[in-house]
Amino acid sequence: MIRSMTGFASARGERGPHSWAWELRSVNSKGLDLRIRVPDWLEGLEAALRADLPKSVARGSVTVSLRVSRAEETGGLQLNSAALDTALAALSEIEDRAMQRGVTLAPSKASDLLALRGMLEVSTGDDDPAPLVAQMKSEFSDLVAAFLQMRGTEGQALHSILNGQLDTVETLTAQAAGLAEARTAQVAETLKTNLARVLDNTDGADADRVAQELALIAVKSDVTEEIDRLKAHVAAARDLLAQNGAVGRKLDFLMQEFNREANTLCSKAQNTELTAVGLELKAVIDQMREQVQNVE
């Protein structure tokens, strides 16, 4: 079943003090255009996403965004050992110098040391991003699965619309074939009348030459080939719609061929009813082309 290039999925996750929110969305594009926005400090995550997404998505302008936040921790205080050693060494030196000069100092208390700046600090835990990146990578596959499911649902709707439009093209092509066959006798009679008129009003005209020119006109007004190609294009389009995978480019090319045959049919019609059918064909084909722009 075909898939649409339009899709969206979101997800949330958390680990320790960190929480995050994913968004994965896509719109139409001629090729695959990846735009990935993740925090730089999550080393290796962007490269992994760029490597994985093309395995699942063939076309579309795809945007991945990841917002990460960290809750303020109320973890316990811990002693800064280095700061304590520095303070004790300084205190020891001060007491030694005081004794040398006969100065008596009041006894130092632990609370005095704890009050010094930097002696106590909040424990922030392990900030190694590797476990976060590993968890985000594992969760990303579920996000992609939800994203592809939405593109598939959109693709089913496109499949139904395009099949209905192909039915219309098939019906109009059959009408054109019937009108073309009905006008055959009329065209032949018109050419005979024109030939007689030319020969009656032209002295020395080469009857064979005039007949050849009129026959050439008849060939140029024949729309049998155009009708046959339209039928073949309908069959080819149905085959593409029945395939799995990215067929949008092929369908887009086929729409150009549809349009070319409809234009030629109109230019050769020389008949009001056949021209009207040709114009209807052009309108439906243009609607199909717009829908095909959404197919992956």
N, C-alpha and C positions, 0 to 999 in steps of 0.2 A: 504494500500500500504506500502511496506517495506521502511525503511529509511536508508540512508548511515550513517556511523559513521564520515564521513568527512564533515566539514562545517565551514563557516566563516561568521561573521557579524560585523559591526562597527557602531558607532553612536557618536554624539557629543551633548553636552548640556552646558548650562551656567546659572548662577544665580549671580547677583551682579558682584563683581569683579572676581568671580571664573568662570573658564571654564574647561571642561574636555572632554576626548576622551575615549570611550569604544572600546575594541576588544574582541571578543568571537570566539574562534576557537577550532576545535577538530580533532583528528586523531584516528586511530584504537587502540583498547585496548581490553583485555579479559573481563574487567569489567568496572565500572565507576570510573574514576580517576579524581578528581577535583583539579585544581591548580588555586587559586584565589590570585591575586596581587592587593590590594587596599591600599591606604594610611592608616596608623594606626590611625591617628587622626579622621577619619570618623567612630566614634564608632557605632558598631552594624551592619555596612554595610556588612562586610564579613560573619558574622553569618547568616544574612538574605539571602544572595546569596547561601550559602551552604545549606540552608533549602529549597530554591525554585527550584534550578536547578534539583535535582533528581525527581521532579514531572513531568518534561518535557523530561528529557534525561535518558535513561536506560543504555547505554553503550558508551564507548569512553573515550579517554584521553582529557579532556576538560580544556582549559586554559582561564581564564578571567583576563584581565588586564585593569586597570583604571589609566589614567594619569591626574592629576589635576594641574592647574596652576592658579596663581592669578595676575591680572593686578595691576600695581602700581597706587595707587589712588592719585588724585590731589585734595583731599578734603581740606576744609579750616582748618586754624590753630585754636586751642582752647587754652585758658588760663589754665595753671596748677594751680588750686586754692591752693593746698597744698604748692606748691613752693612759691606762692605769699605771703601767710600768714607767711611762715617762713622768707621770705625776709623783710616784713614789721616789723615783731617782732624784727629782728636783727637791722633794721634801727632805730627803736624807741629806742632800748637800746643804740645804738651808740650815738644818739643825746642827750640822758639823761646824759651819762657819759661826753660827750663833754661840756655840760652846767655846770656840776659840777666842771670842771677844767677851766672854763672860756674860752673855745675854741669855736670859732664861725665857723660853717660849712656852706658851700654853700648849697642852697636849692636843694633837690633831685627832679629829674624829672622822669616822668613815663617812658620815653624812656630809662632811665638808668636801671630801673627795668626790662623792657622787654628784654634788652640786656643780662640779666643774663642767664646762661645756664640752660635749663630745664624749663624756664618760659613759653615758647610756645611749643606746640607739635601738630603733625599732627593727625587729627581725622581719625581713621581707621575703624570706623563703628563697627557693631556687628559681632564677629567671632564665634558665636554659630554654631556648625556643624550640629545640628539637622535638620534645614530646608534643608540644602544641602543633607543630607542622605535621607530625605523623598522624595525629588525630584528625586534623583538618583534611588531609589527603584521603583518609579512609571515608570521611563523611561526604566528600565531594562527589563520589560515585553515585550516592543516593540522590544528590541534588541533580546531577546530570540525567539520571533515570526519570525523575519527575519532569524535568525540562523536555526530554524526548517524548514523554507521554503526551504532554500538551501539544507539541508539534505534530504528533501523530493524530491526535483528535482533530486538530485544525486541518490536517491533511485529508482526513475522511470527509470533512465538509467540502473541501476543494474537489475531491474525487467525485462527489455527488453532483456538484455544480457543473464541472467540466463534462461529465458524462451526459448530463441533460443538454448542454450546449452542443455536444457532438450529435445527439439525437436530432436536434433542430437543423444542424448543418446537413445531416443525412437526408432529412425530409425535404429540405430546400433543394438539395442536389437532385433528388428524384424528380421534384417538380420541374427543375430546369431541364432535365433529360426529356421529360414528357413534352414540354413546350418546344424544345429543339427538334424533336421528332415530328411534332405536329406542323411546324413551320417549314419542313423540308419541301413539301409539295408547293407551298406558297412561294418559297424562294426560287424554286426551279421555274415556276410559271412566270415570276417577275423577271427572271433573267431572259427567258425566251421572248417575252414582250419587249424588253429593252433591246435585245439583239435585233428583232424585226424592225423596231423603230430606228435604230442606228443604220441598218442597211437601207431602209426606205428613204432616209434623208441624207445619205452620204453617197456621192458618186465615186465610183472606183474603189470603194472600201474593200479590203480583203476580208471576206466573210470568215475564213479560218482564223485569221489573226484576231478579229473581234471576238469570235467564239472562245479563243484561248484566254483572252483577257477576262471575259465574263466568268469563265471556269475558274480562273485564278481568284477572282473576287468571291466566288462561291466557296472555294477552299478556305480562304482567309476568314470567312464568316462561320465556318464550321466549329462548333464548340465541343465536339465529341471528346477530344483529348483533355480539355479542361475538366469536363465532367468526370472522366475516368480518373484523372489525377486527384480530384477532390474526394472521390470514393476511396482511393488508395491512402490518402492522407488521414481520412477518418479511421480506417483500419489501423494505420500506424500509430495514431494517437491513442486508440483504445489499448493497443499492445503496451505502449509506454506506461499508461495509467495502471496496468495490471502488474507492473514490475515493482520490485523492492529496490530501495536505494535512491540516489539522487538522479532524477531524470528531467529536472527543470530546464537545463540548457538545451537538451534535445527537443523538448516541447516548445521552447521559445523559437528555435530554428524552424520547427514544423509550422508554427503560426505564421511565419514569414512566407512559407510556401503556400499555405492556405490563402493568405491575402493576395499573393501574386496570381493565383488561379482565378479568384473572384474578380480581380481587376480586369483580367483578360476576358473573362466571360462577359462582363459589362461592356467592354469595348467592342466585342464581336456581336453582341446581341441583335442589334438592328430590329428589335421587337420590343414593344412597350412592356408586355407581360414578362418577358425573359429579363429585361433590364430591371424590372421591379424585384424579381427574385434575386438577381445578382446583388442589388443594393441591400436586400435583407441579409444575404450571405455575408456581405462586408460588415454589416452592423454586428452580427453574431460573432464573427471571427474576431472583431475588435474587442468584444466583451471577453472572449476566451483569452485573448492575448493579455488582458489586464489581470485575469485570474492566474494565468501561468506565471506571471512575475512573482507570485507568492510561493511557488513550488520549489522545494529544495533541489 
